[in-house]
Amino acid sequence: MNCQETSQLSNVEYLLNFSNKAYQERIPLSGSIDITSRCNLKCIHCYYSSQTKNKQKELSTERWLSIIDEITDAGCLFLLISGGEPLLRKDFSTIYKHAKMNGILLTVFTNGTLITEETGNLFSEFPPQTVEISIYGATSETSDRITDIKGSLKKCLRGIEILLGCNIPVKIKTILMTENSHEFEAIKNIARDFRVPFRFDAAIFPRFNGDKTPLKLRVSPEFAISKEFSEQSMFKKYRDYFEQTRNFPVVDSLYICSAGHTNFHIDPSGNLKPCLMTDNLSYNINNASFKIGWHEHISKILEKKAPEGYECNTCEKRSLCGFCPAFFLLENGSEYIRSEYLCTMGRERYRLITNNNGGYNEITRKTTKTAL
């Protein structure tokens, strides 16, 4: 018997049991905090409106530190620090180090343009799990058009170089949209040249103030899935997940994700939510405790039930569409009205996955496809 394999198997089983227990007991294992809505870029697809970026009141340093203590006591092990652009806060290092010293595993989302040698030194001394950096174009022209700031790509690439020079784990990501679809492969190549992981998302949603202007930037669902499934590993990931979940029993809960079970989000003003998009279920903890917010208010998401005859409940494609009532609410004003965009994505994934395992080959045979 290979003792190492036995030990590894036991670790996997332990983690699965641990995760299930945390879910059942509503332990907030994983969270995200937007420590600011301010940003030095003005991206055309951003879910924060310009008014929000300039006027949203932010929590003080002291309150963020105390919140980090509270979520640590509640059982938080994984935390994403984001914004806005989190490095705009002068106290970023203070907040970051406090979370790190509390034993929390940290991820940072940044646009990379404000990374300095000092940032690299901070992350070297207090290593994050990863730093994810957004690149919106492979050329200065495209990047500047999307971010509305000249020189944004050059600054971002310099930030990546600094972090990699400090041996910090970096991931590159992008939002696939009509404005950069022609450079998608080139953006992927930037990540390949840096030898770092790459991911993308095409599910652009409205701004939090209700402005649907960003939706005009969406590429067609078919184009998005063709890019997604051009990677065999991603095709296999969806196919395997579909096979594992296709016969799961129907449940009456509206929200079937981990939001409000083991996940939470806190915005710059201290609004605690089950996730980033659930403004309708928020509770401000600037002058209240995380514990009260989590147990007495965020738990209300668990009470939301799918209406009788809800078509998404019995749809065999639900595990493939990115089903999200909070996304529906932002797009359609109701948690119960599905997003046709996500639905079409699900249908396209389903078509390819169930195509006698030929879906991946179909994608690879296509060399061109319109993004419109």
N, C-alpha and C positions, 0 to 999 in steps of 0.2 A: 504493500500500500504506500502511495506517495503521500507522506505526511503534509507536505506543503499544499498539495491539492486539497486535502481534507480540510486544512486550516482555512484555505481560501473559500471553499464551499461554505464552511461554517460562518465566515464573515459575511458572505452574501446573504445567507439565511438570517443572520442576526440583523443585518441592515433592513431587510424586508420586514421582519417582525417589528423592528423599531419604528419604521415608517408607518406601518399599519396601526401600531399602538398610538403613535403621535396623532394620526388622522382621527382615530376614534375618540381620543381624549382632547382634541382640539389644542394641541401644543403648537404655538407659533414658531415652527422650526426655521422658516425662511421668510425674509422680508426684504422690502426695498424702500429706500428713502430718497426723495428728491429734496436735497438740502437747499436748492434755489431754483427759481424758474428763469432767472436771468441767464443770458447767453451772449457771447461775443459774436455769434453768427446769427443770421436771420433766414434760416432755411424755409423754403417755400412750402414744405410739407409739415412743418412742426405743429404738434397738437396744442402747444401753448400759443395763445394769441399775443400780439404785440402789446396789447393793453395789460394782459396778465403778467407778462415778463417785466414790465416796468412798474407795476403797481402792487403786485402781490406781497403782502407782509410776510417776512420770513421769521422763523423761530430764532431765538438768541442762541449763542454758543452754549450757554449754561443749560438751556432747555434741551438742546440736542444731546448733550452729554448725559443728562439725567434720563432722557428717553432711552438712550443706548443701555444704560444701567437697568432700566425697567424691562426692556425686551430680553436682555441677557438673563435676568432673574426668571422671566417667563419661559425660557427655554430656547431662545433664538440661537441657531448655530450658523446660519448663512445669511449674509446681508449684502445687498447691492446698494452702492452709493452712486446716485445719479443726479440729474438736473432736468432742464437747464444744463449749464456747464458747471459741474461741481467745483472745478478748480478756480472759479471766479470768487468763491468765498475765501476771504483772507484767513479764516480759521479752519480751512479744509484739513490741514495737517493735524490740527488739534482734535477734530472730530474723528478723523480716520484713525489716528493712533489710539484714541480712547477705545474705539470699537475693537481694534486689533489686540490691545492689551487685555480686553475682556474675554479674549479667546474666540471671537467670532471670525469665521472664514469670510473674507471680503472679496467682492468684485467691484470694479469701478467702470462706469460708462463715461466716456469723454470724447470730445471731438478732436482731441490731440493737439490742438493749436497752441495751448497754453503750457504744455509740458516743457519743463526746464531741467537743467542738471540737478537743481534742488529737488524737483519732483522725483527724478530718478534715484537720488540718494535716499529720499524718504521711503520709496518702495523697496529699495535694496535692504534698508534696515528693518522695515516692517513689511515683508512680502505679501502681496495680495494673491488670491487664487489666480486671478487673471485681470487684465485691463483690456476692455473692449473699446476699440476705436472705430468711429464711423468715417468712411470715405464715400463721398457722393459722386465723384467723377474721377476719371483717369487722366483728364487734362485740366489745366488751369481754367480754360474757358468754361467747361461744364461745371466744375466745382464752384467757380465764382458765380455762375448763374444760379445755381441751386442755393448756395449759402449767402448770396448777396454781399460777399466780402472778398475783395481782391487778395490773392495770395494765400487763400485758405488751404489749398492742397499742399503747397510747399511747406507751410508751417506744420501741417498735420504729419507729413512724411518725416519731417525733422523730429517731431515728437516721438514717432515710432522708433526712429533710429536711436534716440536717447535711451528709451526704455529697453530696447533689445541690447544695447551696449551695456546696460546694467543687469542683463540676464533676467529681466522681468517677463513673465509669460504674457504675450499679447495675442489678441484675436482681432481680426479686421472684419467689419460688417458693412453692409450698405442697405439702403432702401431702393428697391427696384421700381423705377417710375418712368414715365414717358420721356422725361428730361435727361435720363442717363442710360436708357435701355441700349442705346447704340454703343455704349462703352462698358457694358456689363462684363464681357469677357476680359477686357483690359483691366477692370477693377479687380477681378479674380486673380489676374496675373500679378498684380501688385502684391497681393497676399502670398502668392506662390513664390515670388522673388524674395520676399522677406522670410519665407519658410514658416509662415504662421497659419493657423486655421482661418477659414473664411465662412461666413454665413450671410444670408440676405433674407429680407422680408418684403413682400409686395402688398400686404394687406393694410394699405393706408386708410386711416379713419379720420372722421371730422375733428376739428379743434374742440377743446372742452367747452368753449363758449357757444357751440352749436354751428359755427361756420363750416360749411361743407365744401368750401373752395378746394381743399387738398384732394378731394375725391376725383377731381378732373385730371389728376396726375397718375391715376391708376393705369397700369398696363392691362391688357386683356388677361383674364384668368388662364386661358389656354397658353398664352406666351409665358406667364409666370411659372406654370407647372412644367412647361418644356425646359425651362432653365433649371428648375428645382430637380427634375428627374434626369437631367443630363449627367448627374453624378450617380453612379450605380449604387453607392452606399446609401444615398438618400432614398432612392427607389426601394431598395431592400428594407430600409427602416420603416417606411410607410406600409409596405406590403406585409411585413412581419407583424406590425402593430395592428393592422386591419384583421389579420388572421387570429390574433390573440383576443381581440375585443368584439368581433362581429356577432358572437352569440351571447354576449353579456345580457343579463335580464334588464328589462325596462324598469326604470325607477321614476318616481313621481317628483323628485327634486328638480327644480329649474336649473340650478347651478350644479354641475357634476364635476367641477374641477376642484383644486385644492384651496381656492380663494375662500377665506373665512374658516377653513379647517386647519390648515397648517401654514397658510400664506397671508401676508398683510402688506399694505403699502401706506406710507405716510408722506403727505405732500409738504411743500415748503412752509405752509401756514400751520401745520400740525394737524391736518385732517387725516384721521386714521380711516382706512378703507380696506375692504377685503382684497381689492386689487387696484391697479392704476386707474381703471376706467369706471369704477363703481362710485361715482360721485353721489348717487342717490342713496347710498348706504354709509355715508361718512359720519364721523363723530370727532369733534375737535378735542385734542388732548393737550393743548397748550397750557390749560389750567386744570386739567384732569389727568387721571392716571391711565397708563396704557392698559393696565389690568381691567379697570372698569370698562374702558372702551372695547376691549377684546371680548370680554365675557358677557357684557350686558347690551352691547349695541351691534358689534360686527357679527355676532351670532345670528342676527336677524336674516342674514342671507340664507341660512339653513332652513328657514321657515318658508321660503319662496317655493311654490310648487308649480309644476307645469300644468296648464289647464287641461281639462278632459279633451281627448282627441287631438292633442298637440302633435302636429305632423312630424316634428323633428324627433319626437320620442321614439318613433318606430322606423325612422329612416335608417337604412342599412349603411348609408354613407356618412353617418354622423361622426364617426371616428376619423374621418378623412377631410372634413371641411373646416376644422378650426372652430367648431360650434362654441359660441360665446354670447350669452344673453346681454352682457354689458356692451359688447361691440354692437349688437342689434340696437340697443337703446341709444347709443351715440349716433348711429346711422339713420335709424327710422323712428326714434322717439318712443319706442316700446321694446321691452325685453322679449316680447312674444312674437314680434314680426321679424322673421329671418332676414339676414343679409343675402341678397341675390348674388352678390359678388363672392362671398364665402361659399354659398351653395354651389355656384358654378365651378369653383375650385374643387370642391368635394366630388362633383360629378366627373370632372376631368381626371382626378386622381383615381377614382373608382374605375373609370373606363380603361385606363392604362394598366392598373394593377390586375384587373380581372380579364385582361386580353390574353389569356392563355400564356401568361408570363412573357408576352411579347411586347409589353408596354415600354420597357427600357430600350429594346431594339428599335421600336418605332421612333422614339425620341432621338436616338443617335443617328437615325437615317435622315432626319430633317436637318438641313444645313441653314435654312433661312425661314423666318416666320415673322410676320408683321407684329409690332408691339401695340397696334391700335385696334 
